[in-house]
Structure formats: structure tokens, C-alpha cells
Amino acid sequence: MSAGPPILDAHMHVWDLSLGTHPWLVGPPIPFRYGDYAPIRRSFAIADYRRATEGFDVRGTVYVEAEWDPADPLGETRWVHALAAREGLPSAMVAQAWLDRKDVEELLAAQAAFPLVRGVRHKPRAAPSPDRVEPGRPGSLSCPRFARGFALLGRFGLSFDLQVPWWHLHEAYQLFTRYPEVEVILNHTGLPADRSREGLEGWRAALAQLAELPQVAIKISGIGIRGRPWTVVDNAPIVRTVLELFGPDRCMFASNWPVDTLCADFRTIFDGFFEITRDLPEAEREKLFFANACRIYRIDPGVLRVAGRAGAGPPSG
């Protein structure tokens, strides 16, 4: 067992490409932040995840929608629930719901009715760089239709997982200020891909503003650098900045498995997180690796002690 606290992996995926339901994985390649992603254009199962995490005290996982065909978002939710019933993982789910759909109210109601669904994700349309942001662009955070869908989340008790480059976080701040009842989880550390001085200063300022909103939490994940191995030297300053801005009660460590295998294996990433946080009080580390994810995604930690084992059946609650 690697030396470290128990883990509730707050962001992971699995997929079965024989279903033909993931256009980005079975169709033509798309531009990707890590570059060539051919190594993950294959099926990944819960058994693969368990092999990847062997030696770590992983007690549960949060499955996050994996860009299943948007014409059938409920198909992914049904598939994940069948998987959990058979494998004992995942422990909770962030489902797909495009908030600018005409039928978004009906879709949110349907997703909220599934027992493992805690929230939804819709990746807003984003600009490729800070100087190319177009306010109000359809499908973006400042799009009126997107905002109308976001406003419905509180009614259904759903949180929102946000994945967007940091140069759109000012739009997120403006939107989320209007709906403080909706809990938001920023994915992948705000995507600090640009490690230049200017890039890091922009990223930090954007996160600092968003951190002013108490309903926003953040996942420390997805911090690999294109074309470079994952190292503590590269990523410790990123982790420490996030901990400083959001504090120990609003941060969660996550693997982004298998996507981040393009940068490193699970062991390298989590041993890195353990090393970066080794000087923190154990109570804070337990929050960062386990308890915060349980609280934010409403997962009973007692259930996780048995539900994470193969064949244990689905977690409840």
C-alpha cells in the first residue's frame, strides 16, 4: 500500500468503444490539449482501473461523463448504473446535460432521478486563447440559453462540474454569482496548460476571483504538461497555489484516469500528490484525498468500505 490517506477518486472515466457511443474516441481525432491521444482510443474497464490503482487505498470513485453521444445522454447514465451494479464502482456519477438544449428541463429531471447522479457536466464552448474570447457566443458561459439551463440546476438538487480554460472564469464568476444555491466543481484545476509567467499570472488571478464564491470547489487534476512527463517539480507550485486560494475544505485530488495516462500512470500522479502534501496535517490530507469528495458528491463513506470491491453491488445514497 502506498503511504497516504484513503482515496475517493473524484474524477475518472471508463468506456466501451464497442458501443460506438463516443464520437471523439471512435471517429476522426479532434484537437486535444495533450496532443496525440491515440493511446486512449481503446476500451477501458473497471478491471483496468483496479489494476492501475493497485496498492492504493481507493475506496470509491466519481465517474464523470465522457462525451457520450449527446443525442442519447440518458444512455450513458443507464450504462454507468448497470456497471456499478455489476462492479461496485463507480460510487457516484456526474452525468451529461447540455444546458442550452431546448428540452433541458426534462433532461435534468430525468438525470436527477437516477440514484448515483449527483450533478451534471456540460463543457461550455471556449476560445482557444484569452485574446479570442467572444462574450455571448452560443454555447458559452455567457450565452443566455446556457444561463437559463444553469438556473434550473438548483431545482433538481444537481451540482455542476465546470471544465473550461481559465480565461473564461470571469464569465463563470458572473454567472455563478447569480445562482449561489448551485454547487459548482471546477474541473482540472482551471487548465493551467500555459506555464509561462504571463500564463500563470492570468490563471492565478482567474482562480482567485472564482474562489471568492463559497459554492465553488475545485478538483486538483488534469495538470499534465503536453510533451513532458508528470513531475512534482512542475506541479507542486500549481497544487500549492490552489490550496492557498481555495483552502483545505474546497479542494479534491482526482486522477482523470485514463485521460491523464497520456502524461503519467496513476501511481506517478498520486505519489506526486502525496509528496506535495506530506507536510500538511493528516486531518487536512484526509479531507483533500477523501472526505471532501464524500461531502461534495454526497457519498456515505461507510458504504465505500465495501462498495469499492468487485462484485459488491452498487453504493447507495
N, C-alpha and C positions, 0 to 999 in steps of 0.2 A: 504494500500500500504506500503510495506517495505520501510524504509527510505534509499534511494540510488538513483543513477543515472539511466537513461534508459538503457535497456539491449538489445544488439544484441547477442544472444547466438551463439557463434562461432563454436560450435561442439555439435551436438545432432544426435540422430537416432530415427527412428521408423521402425517397421517391422510387417508384417502379416504372421505368421507362417503357416496359411492355404495354402499359396502358395507353400510351400515346397522348397523355394529357398535359405535358409540359412543353409548350412550343419552343422555349428558349433552350431546351435540352435535346429535343428530338428534331427540331427544324434548323434552319440556317443559323450560324453563330451570330450573336449580337455584340456590339461594343461592350466590354466588361472592364470594371475598374482594376482587376488583377491581370488583365491581358488575356492570353490564351487560356481558356477554361476547358479544353478538350479532356483533361484527366477526370473531370467530374461529370462528363456526359455519359454516365452509366448509372445503373441502378444502385441505390444504397438502402440497406435494410436495417432494422433494429439490431439484428445479429451483428452486422458490421459495426454499428455504433458501440455495442458492448465490447467487441474486440478492441476497438480504438481506445476505449476508456478503461481497459483492464488495469487494475492496480490503483484506481482512484475510487473514492467513496461516493460515487454518483448515485444519489437516492431518487432522482426524478428528473424529468426534462419538460421543457415547454416547446412544443412544436409550433413553428411559425410558418404560415402559408408560403408555398414555394413556387408561386406564379403558375399555378394550375390554370388550365384554360378558363379565362374569365367568363365564358359563356355558361359555365357549369360550376360556380363556386361551391354549391352545396355538395357536389360530387366529391370534392376533396375532403369536406368535413365528414361525410359518411365513411370515406375510406380510412381516415385517421381514427375514427371511433372503432371501426372494425379491427384496426391494427392494435389499438390499446386493449381491446377486449381479449385479443389473442396473445399479446406480448407483454402486457403490463406497463408499457410505455407507448406514447408519452403520457405525462401526468396532467397536462392542460394544453390548450390549443389557442393560438391566435389565428383566426380564420380570415379568409379573403372577403372583402366587401369594398367594391369601388364606390366611393361616396358620391360621385357625380352621376350615378345611374338613375334613370327615371324611376325604377322600382326599388330604390334603396331602402325605403321604409319597410317594405315587405321582406327584403333580403335580410335586413338587420334583425327583424323579428324571428325569421327562420333560423338564422345562425345562433341567436341568443337562446333558442330552445334546446340546443344540444348541450349535454351535461359537462363536457370538457371545455367548451368555448368560454373564454374569459374576455376576449377582445377581438378586434379586427385590425387588419393592416391594408392600407392602400398606398402604394408608393406614388406620391404626387409627381406630376410632370416637373422636371427640373432642368435648369440651364447648365450647360457644360462648364461654365466658369462664372465667377462673380460679376464680370462686366457684361454678361449676356442675359441677365435676369430680365424677364418681361412680366411686370406686375399684371395680374388679372388673366394671365394666359389660361385657356381652358385646361382643366385637369390639374392646375397648380393649387398651392395652398391658398392663394388669394382669389381663386375662381369662385364666384358666388354660388355655383351649383355644388362645388366641393364643400363650401361652408354650410350650406343647407343640410347636406348629408351628415356632416360632423355634428351639427346641432342636435341630431336625433340620438346620438350615442348614449347620452345620459338617461334617456327614457327607457332604454333597454338594458341598462346596467353594464354597458360594454366599455372597456378601455380602448385606447387607440395606440398602436405601435407605429411610430413615425420613422421612416427611412428617407432621408433627404440630405444632400450636401449642405454643409454649414452655412453657405451663403444664402440659403432660403430660410434660415431660422428666425430672421426678423419677421418674416411673414407668419411663421408658426407662432411666434410670440403674440402678434396682433390678433390672430385667430383664437388662440387658447385663452387669452385674457378675457374674451367674451363668454367663455364657457368653462368656468372654474370647476364645475361639477364633473367634468370628464377627465379621468386619469389618463395621462399620456406617458408612454415609454419611448424615449429616443433610442433608436437602434444604432448599433455600431459606432458609438462614441462621436456621432456627428460627422463621421467620414473625414478624418484628418489626413487625407492622402498627400496633400502638398506640405512637405516638411521644411519648406523654405522659411526664413524668418517672417516674411510677409504673410505666408500662408498660415503659419501657426498663430500669429497675432490676430488674424481675422477669425480663425477657428475659435480661439480662446474668448475673444470679445463676443462672438455669437453665442457660445455656450454660457457665458456669464450672464447675458441678458435672459436667456431661457431659464436658467437656474433660479431666477427671481420668482418664478411661478411655482408655488408649493405642490401643485398637482403633477409636476413633471419629474419623472425618474429617468435614469439613463442606464443602458447596457454597455459595459466595457467589453467590447468585442469588435471583430472586423477591423483590427488596426494593423494588418499586414501592409507592407510596402511593396508595390509592384516591382518584380525583378530582384527582390532582396530576401534573404532568409529572415525569419522572425527572431528578433533578439531582445533581450532585456535592455541593452544599451539604447536601442532605438525607441523602445516603447515605454520604458519606465517614466520618462517625463510626461508622456500622454496620460498614463494612468494617474499619476500624482496630481496633474492639473485637474482632471475630472473629480478626483476625490476631494480636492480643495474646494472646487466650485459647488458640488452637489452634496458633499458630506457623506458620512457612512450609512445614513438611513435611506438614501435615494439612489444608490449605485448597486449594480448587479454584474457579476462576471458571467460571461457566456462564451461558448465555443464557436458559434456559427459553423458548426460541422454539418456537412462535409465541405462547404464552400471554402473555408479557411485552410483546408488541407492543401490548397494551392500555394500556401505560404509556409505551413508547418503542420506537423501532426498534433493531435490533442495533447500529448504529453509535453511537447515543447511549449505549447501555449500556456497550459495550466501550471506547469512547473515554473514558467516565467511569471505568471500572476502570483504564485506562492512566494517566489523570491522577492518580487517587488513589494509585497505587503508583509514580509516577515517581521518587520519592526513594529507593526500595528498591534494594539491589544487584541487578544484572542477573541474577545466579545465582538469587536468590530469586524474581524475577519469572518467570523461565523455569520454575521449579517450579510457581508458582501458576497460570500460564496453560496449562501443557503437561505437564511431567514428572510432577507428582503424579498427574494423571488417568491418564497412561500406567501408572504403577506400581500405583495402587489398582485400576484396572479391567483390569490385566494385558494391555496392548496394546503390541505391539512398535513403538517409534517409527520404526524403519527402514521398516517396511511402510507406515506412514502417508504417507510421502513420495510414494507412487504411488497408494495406495488411495483417497485423497480425490478423485481426478479422475473425472469422469463416464466411465462405461464401463470402469473399471479392474478391475472384479471385486471380490469380497469380500475383506476383510482376513483374515489367518489368525491362529491362536493364541488 
